[in-house]
Amino acid sequence: MERKTKIVALWTLTLAGFLAHSLTDAMPAFWGESIAAMTPPASVGMISFMMLLTYTVPAVGVLLVMFGGRKCLAVNVVLACIMAAFTVLHMSELIDEFNPAQLLIMPLMAVVAILLARESLKIRKEEKA
């Protein structure tokens, strides 16, 4: 498979993983259970930050790989590494608040993010040479 196609597929899996991650917390509502958080609602800044990380960064990554040149591939590497670090750190929250349903999603998301960073580094090295 062409490396750019792999990277786009990995970014797409990242987006799908975040959707599944959010849906997992919302699914109990379909069975009539309350999903309201006990803590106060998140601030607009926190919600914006999460949307930046869970949608904007992957979408920009896809666009950079599909339509960008060498400089765009370098930016993609940075975004992919940020995403890998964020996903691994976010997965570590399972230590504090264990959720078996999230255990099915988060480790695979971390693997996908690490593969994304690795493939992004490889394509950048190939384009640089």
N, C-alpha and C positions, 0 to 999 in steps of 0.2 A: 504494500500500500504506500502510496506517495506520502512523504513526511508531512506536507501541508494538510493533506486530508486527515492524517492521524491527529494532528494538532487541533483542527476544527472539530473532529469527533470528540476529542478529550474535553475541549471547552464546552461542547454541547452536553456531554455527560456531567460536567460540573454544574451547568445550569439545571439539568434534570435532577441531579442530586440535591441541590438546594430546594427545588420544588417538592421533592419527596420528603425532605427533612421538615419543611414547613407543614406539609399535608399530614404527616404523621402526628404532629401535635394537634391538628384540627379534626382528625378523624373521629374522636370520641363524640363530637357534636352530632354526628350522623346517627348515633345511638341514643341521643337525648341527654347525654352527660354534659355538664358545664365544663367549658374550657377556659373560663375566665381566670386570669392570673390573680393570685392573692396579693401580689405587689402592685404598686401604682403603675399606671401605663408608662410605656417608654416615651422618652422625649422625642420631639420631631427631629432633633439632631441625630439621635441614636437610630431612629428608623431610616433616616436619609443615609447614614453611614452603612447600615446593613443593605440597603438597596444598591448602594454604590458597589459594595463587595459581591453581592449575590446576583446582580443583573448587569450593571454597567461595565464592570471590569471584564466579565466573560464576553459580553457583546463586543466591546472594543477589541478584545483579544482576537475574536473571530474576524472582525473587519480588518485588523492589522495584518493578519496572516493571509487573508484572501486577496486584499487589494494593495498591500504595502510593499515597499522595497526593503533594502537591507536595514535602514535605520528603523523602520517599523518592526522588523523582526527583533531588533535589540530591545525595543520598548516591550514587545510581547514577552521576551524572556523575563524582564523585570516584573511584569504583571503576573506571569505564570509562577514566578518564585514567591511573590507576595501571596498569591492564592494558595500555594502549597503551604506556606507558613501559617496562614490564617486557618486553613482547614485542619491542619494538625493541631494547632492550639485550640481551635473550637472543639475538636474531638476530645481533647483532654478534659473538657467540662463534664464528660461522662463519669469522671472519677468522683466529682462532687455530687452530681445529681444523676444517678444511674437510671437509665431508661432503656429497657430491653429492646423496644421498637427502634430506638435511635441506634442501638448497637448493630442493627442490621444494615444501617445506611452509612453512618459516619466513618467506620474504618475503610469501606470501599471508596468513599469520597476522598479520603486522605490518600489512598493508593492512586486513584485517578489523578489527583492534583500533583503528586510527586512524579508520576509518569509524564504529565503535561509539562512540568518544569524541565524534566530530562530531555524530552523530545524537542522542546523549544530551544534548549541549549545546543543540542545536536544540529538543528537546522541553521542556527545562527553561526555555528562554527563552519558548517559546509558553505554557507553563503559568503563568509568572510574569506575563505581560502580561494 
